[in-house]
Amino acid sequence: MSLQSSGKPEQAGGMFHSAHHFTLENPILIEQRIINGGIENPLKELMTHAIHGAEVDSSERDPPPRCHPGTRMSILQEARRFFQDPKSPENIFWLCGSAGVGKSAIVQTLAEGLKDLDDAMNYSFGAAIFFSRPNQRDNPRLVFPTIAYQLAVRYPFYRQYIAAELSDDPMLLDKSVSEQFKRLITQPFADQGLCYESKSLVIMLDGLDECNGEQEQANIISLITQFILRNPNVRLLWLISSRPEPHICDVFSRINVLSLYHRENVPINSNESCKDVERYLRKAFMEIYQRYSDCFSENTRWPTESQFLTLCAAATGLFAFAAAVVRFIGDAEYGNPILQMNGVLSAIEKRSSEQDSLRINPFASLDAVYIRILSSIPEVLLPTTVRILQQLICMPHSRFVDLANFLGLAQHEVYSALRGLHSLLSIPPPYLAHDEKITTYHASFTDFLRDSVRSGQFCIKISAMVEDHVSCSLRILVQTTLGHTDLNNIALSWPAERANLELVRSRLLTHAMKSLAISFFSAPEEVQQQCLSTIIKSLIEINVLEIASVAAPRFFLSFLKGILTFAHSRGSLEYGLTKLTSVDELDRSAIDTGKLAYVHCRDSGPEGFASMGSRGFMLRTISRECWKTSGDGKPFAAYNKATTEILQKASMHKVLGDLDYLRMHTPSMKVIIWGTGEKRVIMLQHELHSNTDLVKQEWLYVVAYPGRTD
C-alpha cells in the first residue's frame, strides 16, 4: 500500500538536490515535509494536543509506581498470556480493582516490560496513558491524540500517515472524539491496513475512571468495542484499568455476551495481595533501617516481628497503605523512623479499638495513617494547611508559586504548613516552584479528604472552601481594576523573578476568574447564600469590561456566564447589584459606543461538542468584514476571528443593530443591568438554532451602559 499523502505538490529538489560525490557518516534523518513553503512537523502538532505527563516514562510521574520484584506474579503472567495469544477473540484486558490495590503499578510494570520485549514476541508496546484527576491528566478530548502522538514517536509508518492526514486537514485534532477515533485509529489500522511487522500493538489506558466525565469514559470504551466488532482481525490489543464504577461495569456487562474482553480482578485482602504487600514492606523497612542505621543500637531488630505483623494485617493487601506508611516512617523531614513507626501503630490501634471498622470500611487502616499524619501538624499551622489542601482539590493544576500567591501566602508560610505532608504529597523545592505543581501520591488521599465519614475533622468542607476561594478571587479581581485595569496592581505574596512578573500576574487573574466561576457560581444555593454578602460587596467594585482587556477569553467567558446566572438570583437583586429588565425597555441612548464591549458566540454541533476558541474575543474594534449577517437577514451570524484594537464608534452600530433586532422580535427577553455608574453594563444571552436544529449558537453580549442615573 502507498503511504503518500493527498498528492499535494511538495517543494522540488530538497537538501541533496544536484549533490554528488559525498559520503554521510552515521546519518540521522529527521522526517519533515515542506508544504506550501513551510515545514510540517506532525509530532509537534500532536504534542500540543496530548495529555502531558501521562506517558509511561514522563518526568511528572517519576518515580512511577511499579510492582515490587516477585509480587503480582499471577496477574502479570495472565496479562502476558493474553497479549501472546493471537487467536483469542478477546481484544480488551480489563484490570478491575478498588483504589489502592496497585493497578497503576501493574500497568506500569507491564508497559515497561513490553517496551523491552525481545523482537521474537508477536506483540509490541504501542502507547500508554496514565490518567490522574488530581494532577489534571483527565481530558477525554485529548485521549486519542495522545495515543496518536506516542504511536507516531515510535513507528515511522504511523508518523507518515499522520503527516499526510494533518496536511489534508489541519483541524483534525480539534474534531469530536468519535471523529478522532475514526481518523486516528480506524482509518489507519482497519481501512488502510497499516501494521508493524504483523505484530499486535498494545495500547494501555490506566485509571480510566479518573478521566473527566462518566459519559466520556463510557464513550471511550464503546468506541473501542465497536472498532473490535467491526474489525476483529485488526491486531490492536487494549488494556484498560479502572475501579469497578457502576457506569463502567454497565458498559462492560453489555459487551460481555460478545466475548470481547477478559476481566482480571485485583481483590482487596486476597492471599496473594497480602503476601505481596508483606514482601514489599520487608524490603522497604530494611532499606529504612540501613539509611538510618545511627538510630538503632547494635543487633537491634527493627521493626519487631509483632510490629511488622500488625502493619501487614492493617494493610489488608492495599499497596496504597503500604506505600504511604513507608514514606511516612522514612520521611527525611523527621529523620526518626522509630518515632514515626510508633505513631502509625498507635493510630491503627486507636482506630481498631473505636470500632470494628474493617467490616465497614476496607480503607480504615489507610485512613488511620492519613489521620495520624494530619494530626501531627501543629495546631497553629493547620488552618493554612487545610486552605492549601482545599486549593489542591478545587484547582489541582496550579503551579506551586501561583497557588501560594492566590491564597496570599508567602514562601515560608506554605513550606511550613506542608512540612508534615511529604509522605502524602510531592512538593516541589523552591527552585522548581515557578514551574511545577504539588501533586498527590495517590488519589485515595483526595477521596479521603472529601468523605466526612472517613476524614472526620479533616474533611474539606464545601462552604469553607467556596468562601476562601471567593475571597481570594475577588481580592485579585478588585486589585486588577483599581483605577485603570492594570496587572501590576495584583500584589504577590511570593514574588516572582522580574522577567516572570507579568506572566505570574496574568495567570493569577485567569485563575481568579476560573476559581470564582467554579467555586461560587457552581456551588449549591445554600453555600452561595453563606457567602453572598462577601461577594456582593466585592463584585460591585469590579469593572467587568475592563477585565476583558487583560483576561484569557476562555476563562473570562466562564466568569461572565457565572455572573449571568448569579445575576438572576434573588439575593443579587435584593442587594441592588443587578436589575432585570426586558430588552424593549432598554434606553438605547444610554449605551456608550465609545467603550469596551464583549461579544461571544459558542457553537454546539450534533454531538454536543462546543467550539469556543475561534469565536470568543474582546471587542475593542471589529471591522465591517468581521461582522456578517445570515442569508435571511438575522443577526447573530458567524464572526471571523476578531482583532483587539481601540474601539471605534463606527463599529458599534452592529451591536446596536442586534439589540434593535431583539427589541423587535423578542421584546420580552430579559436583560441584566449590572453595576453602578461608569462601571454599569448590560448583559444578555441569546440562543439561535439553525434550520435543521443540528447546530445551536449561543450568544453572549456585555455592553457599556453608564448613561442611566437610576
C-alpha positions as CSV (number, residue, x, y, z in Angstrom):
1,M,0.0,0.0,0.0
2,S,1.1,3.6,-0.5
3,L,1.8,5.9,2.4
4,Q,1.8,9.0,0.3
5,S,-0.4,11.9,1.4
6,S,-3.0,13.8,-0.6
7,G,-0.9,14.3,-3.7
8,K,-0.3,17.9,-2.9
9,P,2.9,19.1,-4.6
10,E,6.0,19.2,-2.4
11,Q,8.9,21.5,-2.8
12,A,11.1,20.3,-5.6
13,G,14.8,19.5,-5.1
14,G,15.5,19.1,-1.4
15,M,18.7,19.4,0.5
16,F,20.6,16.9,-1.6
17,H,19.3,18.3,-5.0
18,S,22.1,18.1,-7.6
19,A,24.6,16.9,-5.0
20,H,27.2,14.2,-5.8
21,H,30.5,12.7,-4.7
22,F,29.8,12.9,-0.9
23,T,29.5,10.5,2.0
24,L,27.2,10.5,5.0
25,E,28.9,9.3,8.3
26,N,26.3,7.9,10.7
27,P,23.4,9.9,9.3
28,I,20.3,10.8,11.3
29,L,17.4,11.7,9.1
30,I,14.6,13.7,10.6
31,E,11.4,13.2,8.7
32,Q,9.9,16.5,7.7
33,R,7.7,17.6,4.8
34,I,7.8,21.0,3.1
35,I,4.4,22.1,2.1
36,N,3.4,25.5,0.7
37,G,6.7,26.9,1.8
38,G,6.6,25.8,5.4
39,I,7.9,22.7,7.3
40,E,5.1,20.5,8.6
41,N,6.0,18.7,11.9
42,P,3.3,16.2,12.8
43,L,4.9,15.3,16.1
44,K,4.9,18.9,17.3
45,E,1.3,19.3,16.2
46,L,0.3,16.1,18.0
47,M,2.2,17.1,21.1
48,T,0.1,20.3,21.5
49,H,-3.0,18.1,21.7
50,A,-1.6,15.4,24.0
51,I,-2.1,14.9,27.7
52,H,1.3,15.9,29.1
53,G,2.7,13.8,31.9
54,A,0.5,10.8,31.2
55,E,3.1,8.7,29.3
56,V,4.9,5.7,30.8
57,D,8.3,7.4,31.2
58,S,7.1,11.0,32.0
59,S,9.2,13.0,34.4
60,E,5.9,14.2,36.0
61,R,5.4,10.6,37.2
62,D,9.0,9.9,38.2
63,P,9.4,7.7,40.1
64,P,6.3,5.8,38.9
65,P,4.6,3.1,40.8
66,R,6.0,-0.3,39.9
67,C,5.4,-3.8,41.2
68,H,8.0,-4.8,43.7
69,P,10.1,-7.7,42.4
70,G,8.4,-11.0,42.9
71,T,4.9,-9.5,43.5
72,R,1.8,-9.6,41.4
73,M,3.2,-12.5,39.5
74,S,-0.1,-14.3,38.7
75,I,-1.7,-11.1,37.3
76,L,1.4,-10.1,35.3
77,Q,1.6,-13.6,33.8
78,E,-2.1,-13.6,32.9
79,A,-1.8,-10.3,31.1
80,R,1.3,-11.5,29.2
81,R,-0.6,-14.7,28.2
82,F,-3.4,-12.5,27.0
83,F,-1.1,-10.4,24.8
84,Q,0.6,-13.5,23.4
85,D,-2.5,-15.3,22.1
86,P,-3.1,-14.1,18.6
87,K,-6.2,-16.4,18.2
88,S,-8.2,-15.1,21.1
89,P,-11.4,-13.3,20.2
90,E,-10.8,-11.1,23.3
91,N,-9.1,-7.8,22.5
92,I,-9.6,-6.0,25.8
93,F,-7.9,-6.8,29.1
94,W,-9.9,-5.1,31.8
95,L,-7.9,-4.8,35.0
96,C,-10.5,-4.0,37.7
97,G,-10.0,-3.2,41.3
98,S,-10.7,-0.7,44.1
99,A,-8.5,2.3,44.9
100,G,-5.2,1.5,46.5
101,V,-4.8,-2.1,45.3
102,G,-1.9,-1.3,42.9
103,K,-3.5,-1.2,39.5
104,S,-1.2,1.5,38.2
105,A,1.9,-0.3,39.4
106,I,0.7,-3.4,37.5
107,V,0.1,-1.4,34.3
108,Q,3.4,0.4,34.7
109,T,5.3,-2.8,35.1
110,L,3.6,-4.4,32.1
111,A,4.3,-1.3,29.9
112,E,7.9,-1.2,30.8
113,G,8.2,-4.9,30.1
114,L,6.5,-4.5,26.7
115,K,8.9,-1.7,25.7
116,D,11.9,-4.0,26.4
117,L,10.5,-7.1,24.8
118,D,12.5,-9.4,22.6
119,D,11.8,-8.9,18.9
120,A,10.7,-12.5,18.7
121,M,7.5,-11.8,20.6
122,N,4.4,-11.4,18.5
123,Y,3.2,-8.3,20.3
124,S,4.7,-4.9,21.0
125,F,4.2,-1.7,23.0
126,G,2.0,0.9,21.3
127,A,1.0,3.6,23.7
128,A,0.0,4.1,27.3
129,I,-2.0,6.8,29.1
130,F,-1.9,7.1,32.9
131,F,-4.9,9.2,33.9
132,S,-4.9,11.2,37.1
133,R,-7.7,13.6,38.0
134,P,-5.8,15.2,40.9
135,N,-3.0,16.0,38.6
136,Q,-5.3,17.1,35.7
137,R,-4.3,14.3,33.3
138,D,-8.0,13.7,32.6
139,N,-9.2,15.5,29.4
140,P,-11.2,13.0,27.3
141,R,-10.8,15.0,24.1
142,L,-7.0,14.5,24.3
143,V,-7.1,10.7,24.7
144,F,-6.8,9.6,21.1
145,P,-4.4,12.5,20.0
146,T,-2.2,11.3,23.0
147,I,-2.2,7.8,21.7
148,A,-1.5,9.0,18.2
149,Y,1.4,11.1,19.4
150,Q,3.0,8.1,21.1
151,L,2.4,5.8,18.1
152,A,3.9,8.4,15.8
153,V,7.0,8.8,18.0
154,R,7.7,5.0,18.0
155,Y,6.6,4.0,14.5
156,P,7.6,5.7,11.2
157,F,4.7,4.1,9.3
158,Y,2.2,5.8,11.6
159,R,4.1,9.1,11.6
160,Q,3.9,9.2,7.8
161,Y,0.2,8.5,7.9
162,I,-0.4,11.3,10.4
163,A,1.7,13.8,8.5
164,A,-0.4,13.2,5.4
165,E,-3.7,13.5,7.4
166,L,-2.7,16.7,9.1
167,S,-1.6,18.1,5.8
168,D,-5.1,17.4,4.3
169,D,-7.0,18.5,7.4
170,P,-5.1,20.8,9.9
171,M,-8.2,20.9,12.1
172,L,-8.2,17.1,12.5
173,L,-7.1,17.2,16.2
174,D,-10.0,19.5,17.1
175,K,-12.7,17.2,15.8
176,S,-15.1,15.3,18.1
177,V,-13.8,12.3,20.0
178,S,-15.7,9.8,17.7
179,E,-14.2,11.5,14.6
180,Q,-10.7,11.5,16.2
181,F,-11.1,7.8,16.8
182,K,-12.1,7.2,13.2
183,R,-9.3,9.2,11.7
184,L,-6.5,8.2,14.2
185,I,-7.4,4.6,14.8
186,T,-10.0,3.1,12.4
187,Q,-8.7,4.6,9.2
188,P,-5.0,3.7,9.5
189,F,-5.3,0.3,11.1
190,A,-8.6,-1.0,9.7
191,D,-9.3,0.8,6.4
192,Q,-5.6,1.2,5.2
193,G,-4.2,-1.9,7.0
194,L,-1.2,-0.2,8.5
195,C,0.7,-2.6,10.8
196,Y,4.1,-3.1,12.5
197,E,5.7,-6.3,11.2
198,S,2.5,-8.2,11.7
199,K,2.7,-7.7,15.4
200,S,-0.1,-6.8,17.8
201,L,0.2,-3.4,19.2
202,V,-0.8,-3.0,22.9
203,I,-2.5,0.3,24.0
204,M,-2.9,0.9,27.7
205,L,-5.4,3.2,29.5
206,D,-4.7,3.2,33.2
207,G,-7.2,4.7,35.6
208,L,-9.9,5.3,33.1
209,D,-12.3,6.2,35.9
210,E,-10.2,9.3,36.5
211,C,-10.8,10.6,33.0
212,N,-13.2,13.5,33.3
213,G,-16.9,12.6,32.9
214,E,-18.7,9.3,33.3
215,Q,-20.3,9.6,29.9
216,E,-17.0,10.3,28.3
217,Q,-15.4,7.2,30.0
218,A,-18.3,5.0,28.7
219,N,-17.9,6.5,25.2
220,I,-14.2,5.6,25.1
221,I,-15.0,2.0,25.9
222,S,-17.8,1.9,23.4
223,L,-15.7,3.3,20.6
224,I,-13.0,0.6,21.2
225,T,-15.6,-2.2,21.4
226,Q,-17.3,-1.1,18.2
227,F,-14.0,-1.0,16.5
228,I,-13.2,-4.6,17.6
229,L,-16.6,-5.8,16.5
230,R,-16.3,-4.3,13.0
231,N,-12.6,-5.2,12.6
232,P,-12.0,-8.5,14.5
233,N,-8.8,-9.2,12.6
234,V,-7.0,-5.9,13.3
235,R,-4.2,-6.6,15.7
236,L,-4.8,-3.9,18.3
237,L,-5.0,-5.0,21.9
238,W,-6.3,-2.8,24.7
239,L,-5.5,-2.9,28.4
240,I,-7.9,-0.8,30.5
241,S,-7.6,-0.5,34.2
242,S,-10.3,1.1,36.4
243,R,-12.2,1.0,39.6
244,P,-15.4,-1.1,39.3
245,E,-17.6,2.1,38.9
246,P,-21.2,1.3,38.0
247,H,-21.2,3.1,34.7
248,I,-18.0,1.3,33.6
249,C,-19.3,-2.1,34.8
250,D,-22.5,-1.4,32.9
251,V,-20.7,-0.8,29.6
252,F,-18.7,-4.0,30.0
253,S,-21.7,-6.0,31.0
254,R,-23.4,-5.1,27.8
255,I,-20.5,-6.4,25.7
256,N,-19.9,-9.5,27.8
257,V,-22.0,-11.8,25.6
258,L,-19.8,-10.8,22.7
259,S,-16.6,-12.2,24.4
260,L,-14.6,-9.1,23.5
261,Y,-12.8,-8.7,26.8
262,H,-11.1,-10.5,29.7
263,R,-11.7,-9.3,33.2
264,E,-9.0,-9.6,35.7
265,N,-9.9,-8.6,39.3
266,V,-7.4,-7.2,41.7
267,P,-9.1,-8.0,45.0
268,I,-8.6,-6.5,48.4
269,N,-7.3,-8.8,51.2
270,S,-6.6,-11.7,48.9
271,N,-3.9,-14.2,50.0
272,E,-1.7,-13.2,47.1
273,S,-2.0,-9.4,47.6
274,C,-1.3,-9.7,51.4
275,K,1.8,-11.8,50.7
276,D,2.9,-9.2,48.1
277,V,2.4,-6.3,50.5
278,E,4.4,-8.2,53.2
279,R,7.2,-8.8,50.7
280,Y,7.3,-5.1,49.8
281,L,7.2,-4.0,53.4
282,R,10.1,-6.2,54.5
283,K,12.3,-4.9,51.7
284,A,11.3,-1.2,52.4
285,F,11.9,-1.4,56.1
286,M,15.3,-3.0,55.5
287,E,16.3,0.0,53.4
288,I,15.0,2.4,56.0
289,Y,17.0,0.6,58.7
290,Q,20.2,0.9,56.6
291,R,19.5,4.6,55.8
292,Y,19.1,5.5,59.5
293,S,21.5,3.0,61.0
294,D,22.7,5.6,63.5
295,C,19.2,5.5,65.1
296,F,19.5,1.8,66.1
297,S,21.6,0.0,68.7
298,E,23.8,-2.8,67.5
299,N,21.9,-6.0,66.9
300,T,18.6,-4.2,67.3
301,R,15.8,-5.8,65.3
302,W,13.5,-3.2,63.7
303,P,10.7,-3.4,63.3
304,T,9.9,-6.2,65.7
305,E,8.0,-9.1,64.3
306,S,5.0,-8.1,66.3
307,Q,5.1,-4.5,64.8
308,F,5.6,-5.9,61.3
309,L,2.7,-8.3,61.5
310,T,0.5,-5.6,62.9
311,L,1.3,-3.4,59.9
312,C,0.8,-6.3,57.4
313,A,-2.6,-7.1,59.0
314,A,-3.7,-3.4,58.8
315,A,-2.6,-3.2,55.1
316,T,-5.2,-5.8,54.1
317,G,-3.4,-6.1,50.7
318,L,-3.6,-2.4,49.9
319,F,-0.4,-1.2,48.3
320,A,-1.5,2.4,48.8
321,F,-1.5,1.8,52.5
322,A,2.0,0.2,52.4
323,A,3.5,3.0,50.3
324,A,2.0,5.7,52.5
325,V,3.4,4.0,55.6
326,V,6.8,3.6,54.1
327,R,7.0,7.2,53.0
328,F,5.8,8.4,56.4
329,I,8.2,6.3,58.5
330,G,11.2,7.0,56.3
331,D,10.4,10.7,55.9
332,A,13.7,12.6,55.9
333,E,12.0,15.7,57.2
334,Y,11.7,13.9,60.5
335,G,14.6,11.5,60.4
336,N,13.2,9.4,63.2
337,P,11.8,6.1,61.9
338,I,11.3,4.6,65.4
339,L,9.1,7.5,66.5
340,Q,7.2,7.5,63.2
341,M,6.6,3.8,63.4
342,N,5.2,4.1,66.9
343,G,2.9,6.9,65.7
344,V,1.5,4.7,62.9
345,L,0.9,1.7,65.2
346,S,-0.8,3.9,67.8
347,A,-3.1,5.3,65.1
348,I,-4.0,1.8,63.9
349,E,-4.6,0.6,67.4
350,K,-6.8,3.5,68.2
351,R,-8.9,3.1,65.1
352,S,-9.4,-0.6,65.8
353,S,-10.5,0.0,69.4
354,E,-13.1,2.5,68.3
355,Q,-14.9,0.2,66.0
356,D,-14.5,-3.0,64.0
357,S,-14.1,-0.7,61.0
358,L,-12.6,-3.3,58.6
359,R,-16.1,-4.7,58.2
360,I,-17.4,-1.2,57.4
361,N,-14.6,0.5,55.5
362,P,-11.9,-1.5,53.7
363,F,-9.7,1.6,53.8
364,A,-9.9,2.0,57.6
365,S,-6.2,1.3,58.1
366,L,-5.2,3.7,55.3
367,D,-7.5,6.3,56.8
368,A,-5.9,5.8,60.2
369,V,-2.5,6.6,58.6
370,Y,-3.9,9.7,56.9
371,I,-5.4,10.9,60.2
372,R,-2.2,10.2,62.1
373,I,-0.2,12.3,59.5
374,L,-2.6,15.2,59.6
375,S,-2.8,15.1,63.4
376,S,0.9,15.7,63.6
377,I,0.6,19.2,62.0
378,P,0.9,21.9,64.7
379,E,-2.5,23.4,65.6
380,V,-1.2,26.9,64.7
381,L,-0.4,25.7,61.2
382,L,-3.4,23.5,60.5
383,P,-5.7,26.2,59.1
384,T,-3.1,27.2,56.5
385,T,-2.6,23.5,55.6
386,V,-6.3,23.0,55.2
387,R,-6.5,26.0,52.9
388,I,-3.8,24.6,50.7
389,L,-5.4,21.2,50.6
390,Q,-8.7,22.9,49.6
391,Q,-7.0,24.6,46.7
392,L,-5.4,21.3,45.6
393,I,-8.9,19.7,45.4
394,C,-10.6,22.6,43.6
395,M,-7.8,23.7,41.3
396,P,-5.2,21.0,41.1
397,H,-3.3,22.2,38.1
398,S,-1.8,25.4,39.6
399,R,2.0,25.9,39.8
400,F,3.2,26.0,43.4
401,V,4.0,29.7,43.3
402,D,0.7,30.5,41.8
403,L,-1.2,28.6,44.4
404,A,0.7,30.5,47.2
405,N,0.0,33.9,45.6
406,F,-3.6,33.0,45.0
407,L,-4.0,32.2,48.7
408,G,-1.9,35.3,49.7
409,L,0.7,33.1,51.4
410,A,4.5,33.8,51.5
411,Q,7.1,31.1,50.6
412,H,7.9,30.4,54.2
413,E,4.2,30.0,55.1
414,V,3.4,27.3,52.5
415,Y,6.5,25.3,53.2
416,S,6.0,25.4,56.9
417,A,2.3,24.4,56.6
418,L,3.2,21.4,54.3
419,R,6.2,20.3,56.3
420,G,4.5,17.2,57.7
421,L,2.9,16.1,54.4
422,H,5.8,14.9,52.4
423,S,4.7,11.3,52.7
424,L,1.4,12.2,51.0
425,L,2.3,15.0,48.6
426,S,5.1,15.6,46.1
427,I,6.1,19.1,47.0
428,P,8.5,21.0,44.6
429,P,11.6,22.6,46.1
430,P,11.8,26.4,45.8
431,Y,13.9,26.5,42.7
432,L,11.2,24.5,40.8
433,A,8.1,26.2,42.4
434,H,7.6,28.5,39.5
435,D,7.3,25.6,37.0
436,E,6.0,22.6,38.9
437,K,2.8,21.9,41.0
438,I,2.1,20.0,44.1
439,T,0.7,16.5,43.4
440,T,-0.8,13.8,45.5
441,Y,0.9,10.4,45.5
442,H,-2.4,8.6,45.4
443,A,-6.0,9.6,44.5
444,S,-7.2,7.9,47.7
445,F,-5.9,10.9,49.7
446,T,-8.2,13.3,48.0
447,D,-11.1,10.8,48.2
448,F,-10.4,10.7,52.0
449,L,-10.5,14.4,52.3
450,R,-13.8,14.7,50.5
451,D,-15.5,12.0,52.7
452,S,-16.5,13.3,56.1
453,V,-17.2,9.7,57.4
454,R,-13.6,8.8,56.6
455,S,-11.7,12.0,57.4
456,G,-13.8,13.5,60.3
457,Q,-12.4,16.8,61.4
458,F,-10.1,16.9,58.5
459,C,-12.8,16.8,55.9
460,I,-12.8,19.5,53.3
461,K,-16.0,21.5,53.9
462,I,-17.5,22.8,50.7
463,S,-18.8,26.0,52.3
464,A,-15.4,26.9,53.8
465,M,-13.6,26.1,50.5
466,V,-16.0,28.2,48.5
467,E,-15.8,31.1,50.9
468,D,-12.0,31.1,50.8
469,H,-11.8,30.8,47.1
470,V,-14.4,33.6,46.6
471,S,-12.4,35.8,48.9
472,C,-9.1,35.2,47.1
473,S,-10.6,35.5,43.7
474,L,-12.3,38.8,44.5
475,R,-9.2,40.2,46.1
476,I,-7.3,39.7,42.8
477,L,-10.2,40.9,40.6
478,V,-10.6,44.1,42.7
479,Q,-6.9,44.8,42.7
480,T,-6.8,44.3,38.9
481,T,-9.5,47.0,38.4
482,L,-8.4,49.6,40.9
483,G,-8.3,52.8,38.9
484,H,-7.4,51.6,35.4
485,T,-7.1,48.0,34.6
486,D,-3.5,47.0,35.3
487,L,-2.0,43.7,36.2
488,N,0.7,45.5,38.2
489,N,-1.9,46.2,40.8
490,I,-2.0,42.5,41.8
491,A,0.0,42.0,44.9
492,L,2.3,39.0,45.1
493,S,2.9,37.3,48.5
494,W,5.6,35.1,46.9
495,P,7.3,37.5,44.3
496,A,8.4,36.1,41.0
497,E,11.6,37.0,39.1
498,R,11.3,40.3,37.3
499,A,11.1,38.6,33.9
500,N,8.1,36.5,35.1
501,L,6.1,39.1,37.0
502,E,3.6,39.8,34.2
503,L,3.2,36.1,33.4
504,V,2.5,35.2,37.1
505,R,0.0,38.1,37.5
506,S,-1.8,37.2,34.2
507,R,-2.1,33.6,35.4
508,L,-3.5,34.8,38.8
509,L,-6.2,36.8,37.1
510,T,-7.2,33.9,34.9
511,H,-7.1,31.6,37.9
512,A,-9.2,34.0,39.9
513,M,-11.9,34.1,37.2
514,K,-11.9,30.4,36.8
515,S,-12.0,29.7,40.5
516,L,-14.8,32.2,41.1
517,A,-16.8,30.5,38.3
518,I,-16.2,27.0,39.6
519,S,-16.3,27.7,43.4
520,F,-19.1,30.2,43.8
521,F,-21.3,30.3,40.7
522,S,-21.4,26.5,40.6
523,A,-21.9,26.0,44.3
524,P,-25.3,24.9,45.8
525,E,-27.6,27.7,46.6
526,E,-27.3,27.3,50.3
527,V,-23.5,27.7,50.0
528,Q,-23.9,30.8,47.9
529,Q,-26.2,32.3,50.5
530,Q,-23.5,31.9,53.1
531,C,-21.0,33.8,51.0
532,L,-23.5,36.3,49.5
533,S,-22.6,39.4,51.5
534,T,-18.9,39.0,50.8
535,I,-19.3,38.6,47.1
536,I,-21.8,41.4,46.7
537,K,-19.6,43.9,48.4
538,S,-16.7,43.0,46.2
539,L,-18.3,42.4,42.8
540,I,-19.8,45.8,42.8
541,E,-16.3,47.2,42.7
542,I,-15.3,45.2,39.7
543,N,-15.3,46.7,36.2
544,V,-16.4,43.7,34.2
545,L,-15.5,45.1,30.8
546,E,-12.0,46.3,31.8
547,I,-11.1,42.8,33.0
548,A,-11.8,41.6,29.4
549,S,-8.8,43.6,28.2
550,V,-6.3,41.6,30.2
551,A,-8.1,38.2,30.6
552,A,-7.9,35.0,28.7
553,P,-11.2,34.8,26.7
554,R,-11.9,31.2,27.6
555,F,-11.9,31.8,31.3
556,F,-13.5,35.2,31.0
557,L,-16.4,33.5,29.3
558,S,-16.8,31.1,32.2
559,F,-16.7,34.1,34.6
560,L,-19.3,36.0,32.6
561,K,-21.6,33.1,32.3
562,G,-21.3,32.6,36.1
563,I,-22.2,36.2,36.7
564,L,-25.1,36.0,34.3
565,T,-26.5,33.0,36.2
566,F,-25.9,34.7,39.6
567,A,-27.4,38.0,38.5
568,H,-30.8,36.2,38.1
569,S,-30.7,35.2,41.7
570,R,-32.9,36.7,44.3
571,G,-30.0,37.7,46.5
572,S,-28.2,39.8,44.0
573,L,-31.4,41.7,43.2
574,E,-32.1,42.4,46.8
575,Y,-28.6,43.9,47.3
576,G,-29.1,46.2,44.4
577,L,-26.1,44.8,42.4
578,T,-28.2,43.9,39.4
579,K,-31.5,44.8,37.9
580,L,-33.6,42.7,35.5
581,T,-35.4,44.4,32.7
582,S,-36.7,43.5,29.2
583,V,-34.9,44.3,26.0
584,D,-37.7,46.6,24.8
585,E,-37.2,48.8,28.0
586,L,-33.5,49.5,27.4
587,D,-32.6,53.1,26.9
588,R,-30.7,52.9,23.6
589,S,-29.1,56.4,24.1
590,A,-27.6,55.2,27.4
591,I,-25.3,52.7,25.6
592,D,-21.7,54.1,25.4
593,T,-20.5,53.3,21.9
594,G,-17.0,54.5,22.7
595,K,-16.3,52.0,25.5
596,L,-15.1,48.4,25.5
597,A,-17.7,45.7,24.6
598,Y,-17.6,42.0,24.7
599,V,-19.4,39.6,22.3
600,H,-19.0,35.8,22.3
601,C,-20.5,33.1,20.1
602,R,-20.4,29.5,21.1
603,D,-21.4,26.7,18.6
604,S,-22.5,23.3,19.7
605,G,-22.8,20.6,17.0
606,P,-25.0,17.5,16.8
607,E,-22.6,15.6,19.1
608,G,-22.8,18.3,21.8
609,F,-19.2,19.4,21.5
610,A,-18.7,23.1,21.8
611,S,-16.4,25.3,19.7
612,M,-15.5,28.4,21.6
613,G,-11.9,29.5,20.9
614,S,-12.3,30.7,17.3
615,R,-15.3,33.0,18.0
616,G,-14.8,34.3,21.5
617,F,-13.0,37.6,21.6
618,M,-12.8,41.0,23.3
619,L,-14.4,43.7,21.2
620,R,-12.3,46.8,21.1
621,T,-12.6,47.1,17.3
622,I,-14.4,44.9,14.9
623,S,-14.0,45.7,11.2
624,R,-17.0,45.5,8.9
625,E,-15.7,42.3,7.3
626,C,-15.8,40.5,10.6
627,W,-19.4,41.1,11.2
628,K,-21.6,39.1,8.9
629,T,-25.4,38.5,8.7
630,S,-27.1,35.3,7.7
631,G,-29.0,35.0,4.4
632,D,-32.4,35.8,6.0
633,G,-31.1,39.0,7.5
634,K,-31.0,37.8,11.1
635,P,-28.1,39.0,13.2
636,F,-26.2,36.5,15.4
637,A,-24.4,35.1,12.4
638,A,-20.8,33.8,12.4
639,Y,-17.9,36.1,13.2
640,N,-14.4,35.7,11.8
641,K,-11.6,35.9,14.2
642,A,-11.5,39.4,15.6
643,T,-8.6,41.7,16.4
644,T,-8.0,43.6,19.6
645,E,-7.7,47.2,18.7
646,I,-9.1,50.5,20.0
647,L,-12.9,50.7,19.9
648,Q,-14.3,52.9,17.1
649,K,-17.8,54.2,17.3
650,A,-18.5,53.2,13.8
651,S,-18.1,49.5,14.8
652,M,-20.7,49.6,17.5
653,H,-23.6,50.1,15.1
654,K,-23.6,46.4,14.5
655,V,-24.1,45.8,18.2
656,L,-26.9,48.3,18.2
657,G,-28.4,46.6,15.2
658,D,-28.5,43.3,17.0
659,L,-30.2,44.9,20.0
660,D,-32.8,46.5,17.7
661,Y,-33.5,43.2,16.1
662,L,-34.1,41.7,19.6
663,R,-36.4,44.6,20.6
664,M,-38.5,43.9,17.5
665,H,-38.6,40.1,17.6
666,T,-38.2,39.2,21.3
667,P,-39.2,42.3,23.2
668,S,-39.7,40.4,26.5
669,M,-36.2,38.9,26.6
670,K,-34.6,39.5,30.0
671,V,-31.6,41.8,30.1
672,I,-29.4,42.2,33.2
673,I,-28.2,45.6,34.2
674,W,-25.1,45.1,36.3
675,G,-23.1,47.5,38.5
676,T,-23.3,51.2,39.1
677,G,-22.1,54.5,37.5
678,E,-19.3,54.3,34.9
679,K,-19.0,50.5,35.5
680,R,-22.6,49.7,34.6
681,V,-23.1,47.3,31.8
682,I,-26.0,45.4,30.2
683,M,-25.7,41.6,29.7
684,L,-27.9,39.3,27.7
685,Q,-27.7,35.8,26.4
686,H,-29.5,34.5,23.3
687,E,-29.7,31.1,21.5
688,L,-30.1,30.7,17.8
689,H,-30.8,27.4,16.2
690,S,-30.1,26.5,12.6
691,N,-32.8,25.4,10.2
692,T,-32.0,21.8,10.9
693,D,-31.5,22.4,14.7
694,L,-28.3,20.4,14.4
695,V,-26.2,23.4,15.3
696,K,-27.0,25.8,18.1
697,Q,-25.3,29.2,18.5
698,E,-25.2,30.7,22.0
699,W,-24.5,34.4,22.0
700,L,-23.4,36.5,25.0
701,Y,-23.3,40.3,24.9
702,V,-21.7,42.6,27.5
703,V,-22.1,46.3,26.6
704,A,-21.2,49.5,28.4
705,Y,-24.4,51.2,29.8
706,P,-23.3,54.1,32.0
707,G,-25.8,56.7,30.8
708,R,-28.5,55.7,33.3
709,T,-28.8,57.6,36.6
710,D,-31.1,55.0,38.4
